[in-house]
Amino acid sequence: MTMAVDIRLKRVYEEAEAADGTRVLVDRLWPRGLKKENLLGLIRSGPVTLLYAAKDEAQNNAVAPRRHLLTLLAEDG
């Protein structure tokens, strides 16, 4: 059975919505104080929105962690 994974990207300045689920600030390469295993657990339990401050939606601090997390989740099956 395939698990639906919902990792969204959003500017930190945008309004919070109920559909955002858990909101995690990515101000560097990885969210501070959050272990990879803990973040994967949050993603498995519901939607997660990675927040970034950059104006560029295509290139920001949240793009690489999202790609990495999706790869890890795909490997886990």
Distance bins in CASP14 RR format, pairs under 12 A and 6 or more apart:
PFRMAT RR
TARGET T0000
AUTHOR 0000-0000-0000
RMODE 2
METHOD distances of the structure
MODEL  1
1 77 0 0 0 0 1 0 0 0 0 0 0
2 73 0 0 0 0 0 1 0 0 0 0 0
2 74 0 0 0 0 1 0 0 0 0 0 0
2 76 0 0 0 0 0 1 0 0 0 0 0
2 77 1 0 0 1 0 0 0 0 0 0 0
3 40 0 0 0 0 0 1 0 0 0 0 0
3 41 0 0 0 0 0 1 0 0 0 0 0
3 43 0 0 0 0 1 0 0 0 0 0 0
3 44 1 0 0 1 0 0 0 0 0 0 0
3 45 0 0 0 0 0 1 0 0 0 0 0
3 46 0 0 0 0 1 0 0 0 0 0 0
3 70 0 0 0 0 0 1 0 0 0 0 0
3 73 1 0 0 1 0 0 0 0 0 0 0
3 74 0 0 0 0 0 1 0 0 0 0 0
3 76 0 0 0 0 1 0 0 0 0 0 0
3 77 1 0 0 1 0 0 0 0 0 0 0
4 43 0 0 0 0 0 1 0 0 0 0 0
4 44 0 0 0 0 0 1 0 0 0 0 0
4 45 0 0 0 0 0 1 0 0 0 0 0
4 46 0 0 0 0 1 0 0 0 0 0 0
4 47 0 0 0 0 1 0 0 0 0 0 0
4 73 0 0 0 0 0 1 0 0 0 0 0
5 40 0 0 0 0 0 1 0 0 0 0 0
5 41 0 0 0 0 0 1 0 0 0 0 0
5 42 0 0 0 0 0 1 0 0 0 0 0
5 43 1 0 0 1 0 0 0 0 0 0 0
5 44 0 0 0 0 1 0 0 0 0 0 0
5 45 0 0 0 0 0 1 0 0 0 0 0
5 46 0 0 0 0 1 0 0 0 0 0 0
5 47 0 0 0 0 1 0 0 0 0 0 0
5 48 0 0 0 0 1 0 0 0 0 0 0
5 66 0 0 0 0 0 1 0 0 0 0 0
5 69 0 0 0 0 1 0 0 0 0 0 0
5 70 1 0 0 1 0 0 0 0 0 0 0
5 71 0 0 0 0 0 1 0 0 0 0 0
5 72 0 0 0 0 0 1 0 0 0 0 0
5 73 1 0 1 0 0 0 0 0 0 0 0
5 74 0 0 0 0 1 0 0 0 0 0 0
5 76 0 0 0 0 0 1 0 0 0 0 0
5 77 0 0 0 0 0 1 0 0 0 0 0
6 19 0 0 0 0 1 0 0 0 0 0 0
6 20 0 0 0 0 1 0 0 0 0 0 0
6 21 0 0 0 0 1 0 0 0 0 0 0
6 22 0 0 0 0 0 1 0 0 0 0 0
6 42 0 0 0 0 0 1 0 0 0 0 0
6 43 1 0 0 1 0 0 0 0 0 0 0
6 44 0 0 0 0 0 1 0 0 0 0 0
6 45 0 0 0 0 0 1 0 0 0 0 0
6 46 1 0 0 1 0 0 0 0 0 0 0
6 47 1 1 0 0 0 0 0 0 0 0 0
6 48 1 0 0 1 0 0 0 0 0 0 0
6 49 0 0 0 0 1 0 0 0 0 0 0
6 50 0 0 0 0 0 1 0 0 0 0 0
6 66 0 0 0 0 0 1 0 0 0 0 0
6 69 0 0 0 0 0 1 0 0 0 0 0
6 70 0 0 0 0 0 1 0 0 0 0 0
6 73 0 0 0 0 0 1 0 0 0 0 0
7 20 0 0 0 0 0 1 0 0 0 0 0
7 21 0 0 0 0 0 1 0 0 0 0 0
7 22 0 0 0 0 0 1 0 0 0 0 0
7 23 0 0 0 0 0 1 0 0 0 0 0
7 24 0 0 0 0 1 0 0 0 0 0 0
7 26 0 0 0 0 0 1 0 0 0 0 0
7 39 0 0 0 0 1 0 0 0 0 0 0
7 40 0 0 0 0 0 1 0 0 0 0 0
7 41 0 0 0 0 0 1 0 0 0 0 0
7 42 0 0 0 0 1 0 0 0 0 0 0
7 43 1 0 0 1 0 0 0 0 0 0 0
7 44 0 0 0 0 0 1 0 0 0 0 0
7 46 0 0 0 0 1 0 0 0 0 0 0
7 47 1 0 0 1 0 0 0 0 0 0 0
7 48 1 0 1 0 0 0 0 0 0 0 0
7 49 1 0 0 1 0 0 0 0 0 0 0
7 50 1 0 0 1 0 0 0 0 0 0 0
7 51 0 0 0 0 0 1 0 0 0 0 0
7 62 0 0 0 0 1 0 0 0 0 0 0
7 63 0 0 0 0 0 1 0 0 0 0 0
7 65 0 0 0 0 1 0 0 0 0 0 0
7 66 1 0 1 0 0 0 0 0 0 0 0
7 67 0 0 0 0 1 0 0 0 0 0 0
7 68 0 0 0 0 0 1 0 0 0 0 0
7 69 1 0 0 1 0 0 0 0 0 0 0
7 70 1 0 0 1 0 0 0 0 0 0 0
7 71 0 0 0 0 0 1 0 0 0 0 0
7 72 0 0 0 0 0 1 0 0 0 0 0
7 73 0 0 0 0 1 0 0 0 0 0 0
7 74 0 0 0 0 0 1 0 0 0 0 0
8 14 0 0 0 0 0 1 0 0 0 0 0
8 16 0 0 0 0 0 1 0 0 0 0 0
8 17 0 0 0 0 1 0 0 0 0 0 0
8 19 0 0 0 0 1 0 0 0 0 0 0
8 20 1 0 0 1 0 0 0 0 0 0 0
8 21 0 0 0 0 1 0 0 0 0 0 0
8 22 0 0 0 0 0 1 0 0 0 0 0
8 23 0 0 0 0 1 0 0 0 0 0 0
8 24 0 0 0 0 0 1 0 0 0 0 0
8 26 0 0 0 0 0 1 0 0 0 0 0
8 43 0 0 0 0 0 1 0 0 0 0 0
8 46 0 0 0 0 0 1 0 0 0 0 0
8 47 1 0 0 1 0 0 0 0 0 0 0
8 48 1 0 0 1 0 0 0 0 0 0 0
8 49 1 0 1 0 0 0 0 0 0 0 0
8 50 1 0 0 1 0 0 0 0 0 0 0
8 51 0 0 0 0 1 0 0 0 0 0 0
8 52 0 0 0 0 0 1 0 0 0 0 0
8 57 0 0 0 0 0 1 0 0 0 0 0
8 62 0 0 0 0 1 0 0 0 0 0 0
8 66 0 0 0 0 1 0 0 0 0 0 0
8 69 0 0 0 0 0 1 0 0 0 0 0
8 70 0 0 0 0 0 1 0 0 0 0 0
9 20 0 0 0 0 0 1 0 0 0 0 0
9 23 0 0 0 0 0 1 0 0 0 0 0
9 24 0 0 0 0 0 1 0 0 0 0 0
9 26 0 0 0 0 1 0 0 0 0 0 0
9 47 0 0 0 0 0 1 0 0 0 0 0
9 48 0 0 0 0 0 1 0 0 0 0 0
9 49 1 0 0 1 0 0 0 0 0 0 0
9 50 1 0 1 0 0 0 0 0 0 0 0
9 51 0 0 0 0 1 0 0 0 0 0 0
9 52 1 0 0 1 0 0 0 0 0 0 0
9 53 0 0 0 0 0 1 0 0 0 0 0
9 54 0 0 0 0 0 1 0 0 0 0 0
9 56 0 0 0 0 0 1 0 0 0 0 0
9 57 1 0 0 1 0 0 0 0 0 0 0
9 58 0 0 0 0 1 0 0 0 0 0 0
9 59 0 0 0 0 0 1 0 0 0 0 0
9 60 1 0 0 1 0 0 0 0 0 0 0
9 61 0 0 0 0 1 0 0 0 0 0 0
9 62 1 0 1 0 0 0 0 0 0 0 0
9 63 1 0 0 1 0 0 0 0 0 0 0
9 64 0 0 0 0 0 1 0 0 0 0 0
9 65 0 0 0 0 1 0 0 0 0 0 0
9 66 1 0 0 1 0 0 0 0 0 0 0
9 67 0 0 0 0 0 1 0 0 0 0 0
9 69 0 0 0 0 0 1 0 0 0 0 0
9 70 0 0 0 0 0 1 0 0 0 0 0
10 16 0 0 0 0 1 0 0 0 0 0 0
10 17 0 0 0 0 1 0 0 0 0 0 0
10 19 0 0 0 0 0 1 0 0 0 0 0
10 20 1 0 0 1 0 0 0 0 0 0 0
10 21 0 0 0 0 0 1 0 0 0 0 0
10 23 1 0 0 1 0 0 0 0 0 0 0
10 24 0 0 0 0 0 1 0 0 0 0 0
10 25 0 0 0 0 0 1 0 0 0 0 0
10 26 0 0 0 0 0 1 0 0 0 0 0
10 47 0 0 0 0 0 1 0 0 0 0 0
10 48 0 0 0 0 0 1 0 0 0 0 0
10 49 1 0 1 0 0 0 0 0 0 0 0
10 50 1 0 0 1 0 0 0 0 0 0 0
10 51 1 0 1 0 0 0 0 0 0 0 0
10 52 1 0 0 1 0 0 0 0 0 0 0
10 53 0 0 0 0 0 1 0 0 0 0 0
10 54 0 0 0 0 0 1 0 0 0 0 0
10 57 0 0 0 0 1 0 0 0 0 0 0
10 60 0 0 0 0 0 1 0 0 0 0 0
10 62 0 0 0 0 1 0 0 0 0 0 0
10 66 0 0 0 0 0 1 0 0 0 0 0
11 20 0 0 0 0 0 1 0 0 0 0 0
11 23 0 0 0 0 0 1 0 0 0 0 0
11 25 0 0 0 0 0 1 0 0 0 0 0
11 26 0 0 0 0 0 1 0 0 0 0 0
11 49 0 0 0 0 0 1 0 0 0 0 0
11 50 0 0 0 0 0 1 0 0 0 0 0
11 51 1 0 0 1 0 0 0 0 0 0 0
11 52 1 0 0 1 0 0 0 0 0 0 0
11 53 1 0 0 1 0 0 0 0 0 0 0
11 54 1 0 0 1 0 0 0 0 0 0 0
11 55 1 0 0 1 0 0 0 0 0 0 0
11 56 0 0 0 0 1 0 0 0 0 0 0
11 57 1 0 0 1 0 0 0 0 0 0 0
11 60 0 0 0 0 1 0 0 0 0 0 0
11 61 0 0 0 0 0 1 0 0 0 0 0
11 62 0 0 0 0 1 0 0 0 0 0 0
12 20 0 0 0 0 0 1 0 0 0 0 0
12 23 0 0 0 0 1 0 0 0 0 0 0
12 24 0 0 0 0 0 1 0 0 0 0 0
12 25 1 0 0 1 0 0 0 0 0 0 0
12 26 0 0 0 0 1 0 0 0 0 0 0
12 27 0 0 0 0 1 0 0 0 0 0 0
12 49 0 0 0 0 1 0 0 0 0 0 0
12 50 0 0 0 0 1 0 0 0 0 0 0
12 51 1 0 1 0 0 0 0 0 0 0 0
12 52 1 0 0 1 0 0 0 0 0 0 0
12 53 1 0 1 0 0 0 0 0 0 0 0
12 54 0 0 0 0 1 0 0 0 0 0 0
12 55 0 0 0 0 0 1 0 0 0 0 0
12 60 0 0 0 0 0 1 0 0 0 0 0
12 61 0 0 0 0 0 1 0 0 0 0 0
12 62 0 0 0 0 1 0 0 0 0 0 0
13 25 0 0 0 0 0 1 0 0 0 0 0
13 51 0 0 0 0 1 0 0 0 0 0 0
13 52 0 0 0 0 1 0 0 0 0 0 0
13 53 1 0 0 1 0 0 0 0 0 0 0
13 54 0 0 0 0 0 1 0 0 0 0 0
13 55 0 0 0 0 1 0 0 0 0 0 0
14 20 0 0 0 0 1 0 0 0 0 0 0
14 23 0 0 0 0 0 1 0 0 0 0 0
14 49 0 0 0 0 1 0 0 0 0 0 0
14 51 0 0 0 0 1 0 0 0 0 0 0
14 52 0 0 0 0 0 1 0 0 0 0 0
14 53 0 0 0 0 0 1 0 0 0 0 0
14 55 0 0 0 0 0 1 0 0 0 0 0
14 57 0 0 0 0 0 1 0 0 0 0 0
15 23 0 0 0 0 0 1 0 0 0 0 0
15 49 0 0 0 0 0 1 0 0 0 0 0
15 51 0 0 0 0 0 1 0 0 0 0 0
16 22 0 0 0 0 0 1 0 0 0 0 0
16 23 1 0 0 1 0 0 0 0 0 0 0
16 49 0 0 0 0 1 0 0 0 0 0 0
16 51 0 0 0 0 1 0 0 0 0 0 0
17 23 0 0 0 0 1 0 0 0 0 0 0
17 47 0 0 0 0 0 1 0 0 0 0 0
17 49 0 0 0 0 1 0 0 0 0 0 0
18 47 0 0 0 0 1 0 0 0 0 0 0
18 49 0 0 0 0 0 1 0 0 0 0 0
19 46 0 0 0 0 0 1 0 0 0 0 0
19 47 1 0 0 1 0 0 0 0 0 0 0
19 48 0 0 0 0 0 1 0 0 0 0 0
19 49 0 0 0 0 1 0 0 0 0 0 0
20 46 0 0 0 0 0 1 0 0 0 0 0
20 47 1 0 0 1 0 0 0 0 0 0 0
20 48 0 0 0 0 1 0 0 0 0 0 0
20 49 1 0 1 0 0 0 0 0 0 0 0
20 50 0 0 0 0 0 1 0 0 0 0 0
20 51 0 0 0 0 1 0 0 0 0 0 0
21 42 0 0 0 0 1 0 0 0 0 0 0
21 43 0 0 0 0 0 1 0 0 0 0 0
21 45 0 0 0 0 1 0 0 0 0 0 0
21 46 1 0 0 1 0 0 0 0 0 0 0
21 47 1 0 1 0 0 0 0 0 0 0 0
21 48 1 0 0 1 0 0 0 0 0 0 0
21 49 1 0 0 1 0 0 0 0 0 0 0
21 50 0 0 0 0 0 1 0 0 0 0 0
21 51 0 0 0 0 0 1 0 0 0 0 0
22 31 0 0 0 0 0 1 0 0 0 0 0
22 34 0 0 0 0 0 1 0 0 0 0 0
22 38 0 0 0 0 0 1 0 0 0 0 0
22 39 0 0 0 0 1 0 0 0 0 0 0
22 41 0 0 0 0 1 0 0 0 0 0 0
22 42 1 0 1 0 0 0 0 0 0 0 0
22 43 0 0 0 0 1 0 0 0 0 0 0
22 44 0 0 0 0 0 1 0 0 0 0 0
22 45 0 0 0 0 1 0 0 0 0 0 0
22 46 1 0 0 1 0 0 0 0 0 0 0
22 47 1 0 0 1 0 0 0 0 0 0 0
22 48 1 0 1 0 0 0 0 0 0 0 0
22 49 1 0 0 1 0 0 0 0 0 0 0
22 50 0 0 0 0 1 0 0 0 0 0 0
22 51 0 0 0 0 0 1 0 0 0 0 0
23 31 0 0 0 0 0 1 0 0 0 0 0
23 42 0 0 0 0 0 1 0 0 0 0 0
23 47 0 0 0 0 1 0 0 0 0 0 0
23 48 1 0 0 1 0 0 0 0 0 0 0
23 49 1 0 1 0 0 0 0 0 0 0 0
23 50 0 0 0 0 1 0 0 0 0 0 0
23 51 1 0 1 0 0 0 0 0 0 0 0
23 52 0 0 0 0 0 1 0 0 0 0 0
23 62 0 0 0 0 0 1 0 0 0 0 0
24 30 0 0 0 0 0 1 0 0 0 0 0
24 31 1 0 1 0 0 0 0 0 0 0 0
24 32 0 0 0 0 1 0 0 0 0 0 0
24 33 0 0 0 0 0 1 0 0 0 0 0
24 34 1 0 0 1 0 0 0 0 0 0 0
24 38 0 0 0 0 0 1 0 0 0 0 0
24 39 1 0 0 1 0 0 0 0 0 0 0
24 40 0 0 0 0 0 1 0 0 0 0 0
24 41 0 0 0 0 0 1 0 0 0 0 0
24 42 1 0 0 1 0 0 0 0 0 0 0
24 43 0 0 0 0 1 0 0 0 0 0 0
24 47 0 0 0 0 0 1 0 0 0 0 0
24 48 1 0 0 1 0 0 0 0 0 0 0
24 49 1 0 0 1 0 0 0 0 0 0 0
24 50 1 0 1 0 0 0 0 0 0 0 0
24 51 1 0 0 1 0 0 0 0 0 0 0
24 52 0 0 0 0 0 1 0 0 0 0 0
24 61 0 0 0 0 0 1 0 0 0 0 0
24 62 0 0 0 0 1 0 0 0 0 0 0
24 65 0 0 0 0 1 0 0 0 0 0 0
24 66 0 0 0 0 0 1 0 0 0 0 0
24 69 0 0 0 0 0 1 0 0 0 0 0
25 31 1 0 0 1 0 0 0 0 0 0 0
25 32 1 0 0 1 0 0 0 0 0 0 0
25 33 0 0 0 0 0 1 0 0 0 0 0
25 34 0 0 0 0 1 0 0 0 0 0 0
25 48 0 0 0 0 0 1 0 0 0 0 0
25 49 0 0 0 0 1 0 0 0 0 0 0
25 50 0 0 0 0 1 0 0 0 0 0 0
25 51 1 0 1 0 0 0 0 0 0 0 0
25 52 0 0 0 0 1 0 0 0 0 0 0
25 53 0 0 0 0 1 0 0 0 0 0 0
25 60 0 0 0 0 0 1 0 0 0 0 0
25 61 0 0 0 0 1 0 0 0 0 0 0
25 62 0 0 0 0 1 0 0 0 0 0 0
25 65 0 0 0 0 0 1 0 0 0 0 0
26 32 0 0 0 0 1 0 0 0 0 0 0
26 33 0 0 0 0 0 1 0 0 0 0 0
26 34 0 0 0 0 1 0 0 0 0 0 0
26 39 0 0 0 0 0 1 0 0 0 0 0
26 48 0 0 0 0 0 1 0 0 0 0 0
26 49 0 0 0 0 0 1 0 0 0 0 0
26 50 1 0 1 0 0 0 0 0 0 0 0
26 51 1 0 0 1 0 0 0 0 0 0 0
26 52 1 0 1 0 0 0 0 0 0 0 0
26 53 0 0 0 0 1 0 0 0 0 0 0
26 54 0 0 0 0 0 1 0 0 0 0 0
26 60 0 0 0 0 1 0 0 0 0 0 0
26 61 1 0 1 0 0 0 0 0 0 0 0
26 62 1 0 1 0 0 0 0 0 0 0 0
26 63 0 0 0 0 1 0 0 0 0 0 0
26 64 0 0 0 0 1 0 0 0 0 0 0
26 65 1 0 1 0 0 0 0 0 0 0 0
26 66 0 0 0 0 1 0 0 0 0 0 0
26 68 0 0 0 0 0 1 0 0 0 0 0
26 69 0 0 0 0 0 1 0 0 0 0 0
27 33 0 0 0 0 0 1 0 0 0 0 0
27 34 0 0 0 0 0 1 0 0 0 0 0
27 50 0 0 0 0 0 1 0 0 0 0 0
27 51 0 0 0 0 1 0 0 0 0 0 0
27 52 1 0 0 1 0 0 0 0 0 0 0
27 53 1 0 0 1 0 0 0 0 0 0 0
27 54 0 0 0 0 0 1 0 0 0 0 0
27 60 0 0 0 0 0 1 0 0 0 0 0
27 61 1 0 0 1 0 0 0 0 0 0 0
27 62 0 0 0 0 1 0 0 0 0 0 0
27 65 0 0 0 0 0 1 0 0 0 0 0
28 34 0 0 0 0 0 1 0 0 0 0 0
28 52 0 0 0 0 0 1 0 0 0 0 0
28 53 0 0 0 0 0 1 0 0 0 0 0
28 60 0 0 0 0 0 1 0 0 0 0 0
28 61 1 0 0 1 0 0 0 0 0 0 0
28 62 0 0 0 0 0 1 0 0 0 0 0
28 64 0 0 0 0 0 1 0 0 0 0 0
28 65 0 0 0 0 1 0 0 0 0 0 0
29 50 0 0 0 0 0 1 0 0 0 0 0
29 52 0 0 0 0 0 1 0 0 0 0 0
29 60 0 0 0 0 0 1 0 0 0 0 0
29 61 1 0 0 1 0 0 0 0 0 0 0
29 62 0 0 0 0 0 1 0 0 0 0 0
29 63 0 0 0 0 0 1 0 0 0 0 0
29 64 1 0 0 1 0 0 0 0 0 0 0
29 65 1 0 0 1 0 0 0 0 0 0 0
29 68 0 0 0 0 1 0 0 0 0 0 0
30 36 1 0 0 1 0 0 0 0 0 0 0
30 38 0 0 0 0 0 1 0 0 0 0 0
30 39 0 0 0 0 1 0 0 0 0 0 0
30 50 0 0 0 0 0 1 0 0 0 0 0
30 61 0 0 0 0 1 0 0 0 0 0 0
30 62 0 0 0 0 0 1 0 0 0 0 0
30 64 0 0 0 0 1 0 0 0 0 0 0
30 65 1 0 1 0 0 0 0 0 0 0 0
30 66 0 0 0 0 0 1 0 0 0 0 0
30 68 0 0 0 0 1 0 0 0 0 0 0
30 69 0 0 0 0 0 1 0 0 0 0 0
31 38 0 0 0 0 1 0 0 0 0 0 0
31 39 1 0 0 1 0 0 0 0 0 0 0
31 42 0 0 0 0 0 1 0 0 0 0 0
31 48 0 0 0 0 0 1 0 0 0 0 0
31 49 0 0 0 0 0 1 0 0 0 0 0
31 50 1 0 0 1 0 0 0 0 0 0 0
31 51 0 0 0 0 1 0 0 0 0 0 0
31 52 0 0 0 0 0 1 0 0 0 0 0
31 61 0 0 0 0 1 0 0 0 0 0 0
31 62 0 0 0 0 1 0 0 0 0 0 0
31 64 0 0 0 0 0 1 0 0 0 0 0
31 65 1 0 0 1 0 0 0 0 0 0 0
31 66 0 0 0 0 0 1 0 0 0 0 0
31 68 0 0 0 0 0 1 0 0 0 0 0
31 69 0 0 0 0 0 1 0 0 0 0 0
32 39 0 0 0 0 0 1 0 0 0 0 0
32 61 0 0 0 0 0 1 0 0 0 0 0
32 65 0 0 0 0 0 1 0 0 0 0 0
33 39 0 0 0 0 1 0 0 0 0 0 0
34 40 0 0 0 0 0 1 0 0 0 0 0
34 41 0 0 0 0 0 1 0 0 0 0 0
34 42 0 0 0 0 1 0 0 0 0 0 0
34 43 0 0 0 0 0 1 0 0 0 0 0
34 48 0 0 0 0 0 1 0 0 0 0 0
34 50 0 0 0 0 0 1 0 0 0 0 0
34 65 0 0 0 0 1 0 0 0 0 0 0
34 69 0 0 0 0 0 1 0 0 0 0 0
35 41 0 0 0 0 1 0 0 0 0 0 0
35 42 0 0 0 0 0 1 0 0 0 0 0
36 42 0 0 0 0 0 1 0 0 0 0 0
36 43 0 0 0 0 0 1 0 0 0 0 0
36 65 0 0 0 0 1 0 0 0 0 0 0
36 68 0 0 0 0 1 0 0 0 0 0 0
36 69 0 0 0 0 1 0 0 0 0 0 0
36 71 0 0 0 0 0 1 0 0 0 0 0
36 72 1 0 0 1 0 0 0 0 0 0 0
36 73 0 0 0 0 0 1 0 0 0 0 0
36 76 0 0 0 0 0 1 0 0 0 0 0
37 43 0 0 0 0 0 1 0 0 0 0 0
37 44 0 0 0 0 0 1 0 0 0 0 0
37 69 0 0 0 0 0 1 0 0 0 0 0
37 72 0 0 0 0 1 0 0 0 0 0 0
37 76 0 0 0 0 0 1 0 0 0 0 0
38 44 0 0 0 0 0 1 0 0 0 0 0
38 45 0 0 0 0 0 1 0 0 0 0 0
38 48 0 0 0 0 0 1 0 0 0 0 0
38 69 0 0 0 0 0 1 0 0 0 0 0
39 45 0 0 0 0 0 1 0 0 0 0 0
39 46 0 0 0 0 0 1 0 0 0 0 0
39 48 1 0 0 1 0 0 0 0 0 0 0
39 50 0 0 0 0 1 0 0 0 0 0 0
39 65 0 0 0 0 1 0 0 0 0 0 0
39 66 0 0 0 0 0 1 0 0 0 0 0
39 68 0 0 0 0 0 1 0 0 0 0 0
39 69 1 0 0 1 0 0 0 0 0 0 0
39 72 0 0 0 0 1 0 0 0 0 0 0
39 73 0 0 0 0 0 1 0 0 0 0 0
40 46 0 0 0 0 0 1 0 0 0 0 0
40 48 0 0 0 0 1 0 0 0 0 0 0
40 65 0 0 0 0 0 1 0 0 0 0 0
40 68 0 0 0 0 0 1 0 0 0 0 0
40 69 1 0 0 1 0 0 0 0 0 0 0
40 70 0 0 0 0 0 1 0 0 0 0 0
40 71 0 0 0 0 0 1 0 0 0 0 0
40 72 1 0 0 1 0 0 0 0 0 0 0
40 73 1 0 0 1 0 0 0 0 0 0 0
40 74 0 0 0 0 0 1 0 0 0 0 0
40 75 0 0 0 0 0 1 0 0 0 0 0
40 76 0 0 0 0 1 0 0 0 0 0 0
40 77 0 0 0 0 0 1 0 0 0 0 0
41 48 0 0 0 0 1 0 0 0 0 0 0
41 69 0 0 0 0 0 1 0 0 0 0 0
41 72 0 0 0 0 0 1 0 0 0 0 0
41 73 0 0 0 0 1 0 0 0 0 0 0
41 76 0 0 0 0 0 1 0 0 0 0 0
42 48 1 0 1 0 0 0 0 0 0 0 0
42 49 0 0 0 0 0 1 0 0 0 0 0
42 50 0 0 0 0 0 1 0 0 0 0 0
42 69 0 0 0 0 0 1 0 0 0 0 0
42 73 0 0 0 0 0 1 0 0 0 0 0
43 49 0 0 0 0 0 1 0 0 0 0 0
43 50 0 0 0 0 1 0 0 0 0 0 0
43 65 0 0 0 0 0 1 0 0 0 0 0
43 66 0 0 0 0 1 0 0 0 0 0 0
43 68 0 0 0 0 0 1 0 0 0 0 0
43 69 1 0 0 1 0 0 0 0 0 0 0
43 70 0 0 0 0 1 0 0 0 0 0 0
43 72 0 0 0 0 1 0 0 0 0 0 0
43 73 1 0 0 1 0 0 0 0 0 0 0
43 76 0 0 0 0 0 1 0 0 0 0 0
44 69 0 0 0 0 0 1 0 0 0 0 0
44 72 0 0 0 0 0 1 0 0 0 0 0
44 73 1 0 0 1 0 0 0 0 0 0 0
44 76 0 0 0 0 1 0 0 0 0 0 0
44 77 0 0 0 0 0 1 0 0 0 0 0
48 62 0 0 0 0 0 1 0 0 0 0 0
48 65 0 0 0 0 0 1 0 0 0 0 0
48 66 0 0 0 0 1 0 0 0 0 0 0
48 69 0 0 0 0 1 0 0 0 0 0 0
48 70 0 0 0 0 0 1 0 0 0 0 0
48 73 0 0 0 0 0 1 0 0 0 0 0
49 62 0 0 0 0 1 0 0 0 0 0 0
49 66 0 0 0 0 0 1 0 0 0 0 0
50 60 0 0 0 0 1 0 0 0 0 0 0
50 61 0 0 0 0 1 0 0 0 0 0 0
50 62 1 1 0 0 0 0 0 0 0 0 0
50 63 0 0 0 0 1 0 0 0 0 0 0
50 64 0 0 0 0 0 1 0 0 0 0 0
50 65 1 0 0 1 0 0 0 0 0 0 0
50 66 1 0 1 0 0 0 0 0 0 0 0
50 67 0 0 0 0 0 1 0 0 0 0 0
50 68 0 0 0 0 0 1 0 0 0 0 0
50 69 0 0 0 0 1 0 0 0 0 0 0
50 70 0 0 0 0 0 1 0 0 0 0 0
51 60 0 0 0 0 1 0 0 0 0 0 0
51 61 0 0 0 0 1 0 0 0 0 0 0
51 62 1 0 0 1 0 0 0 0 0 0 0
51 65 0 0 0 0 0 1 0 0 0 0 0
51 66 0 0 0 0 0 1 0 0 0 0 0
52 58 0 0 0 0 0 1 0 0 0 0 0
52 59 0 0 0 0 1 0 0 0 0 0 0
52 60 1 0 1 0 0 0 0 0 0 0 0
52 61 1 0 1 0 0 0 0 0 0 0 0
52 62 1 0 1 0 0 0 0 0 0 0 0
52 63 0 0 0 0 1 0 0 0 0 0 0
52 64 0 0 0 0 0 1 0 0 0 0 0
52 65 0 0 0 0 1 0 0 0 0 0 0
52 66 0 0 0 0 1 0 0 0 0 0 0
53 60 1 0 0 1 0 0 0 0 0 0 0
53 61 1 0 0 1 0 0 0 0 0 0 0
53 62 0 0 0 0 1 0 0 0 0 0 0
54 60 1 1 0 0 0 0 0 0 0 0 0
54 61 1 0 0 1 0 0 0 0 0 0 0
54 62 0 0 0 0 1 0 0 0 0 0 0
54 63 0 0 0 0 1 0 0 0 0 0 0
56 62 0 0 0 0 0 1 0 0 0 0 0
56 63 0 0 0 0 1 0 0 0 0 0 0
57 63 0 0 0 0 1 0 0 0 0 0 0
58 64 0 0 0 0 0 1 0 0 0 0 0
60 66 0 0 0 0 1 0 0 0 0 0 0
62 68 0 0 0 0 0 1 0 0 0 0 0
62 69 0 0 0 0 0 1 0 0 0 0 0
63 69 0 0 0 0 0 1 0 0 0 0 0
63 70 0 0 0 0 0 1 0 0 0 0 0
64 70 0 0 0 0 0 1 0 0 0 0 0
64 71 0 0 0 0 0 1 0 0 0 0 0
65 71 0 0 0 0 0 1 0 0 0 0 0
65 72 0 0 0 0 0 1 0 0 0 0 0
66 72 0 0 0 0 0 1 0 0 0 0 0
66 73 0 0 0 0 0 1 0 0 0 0 0
67 73 0 0 0 0 0 1 0 0 0 0 0
67 74 0 0 0 0 0 1 0 0 0 0 0
68 74 0 0 0 0 0 1 0 0 0 0 0
68 75 0 0 0 0 0 1 0 0 0 0 0
69 75 0 0 0 0 0 1 0 0 0 0 0
69 76 0 0 0 0 0 1 0 0 0 0 0
70 76 0 0 0 0 0 1 0 0 0 0 0
70 77 0 0 0 0 0 1 0 0 0 0 0
71 77 0 0 0 0 0 1 0 0 0 0 0
END
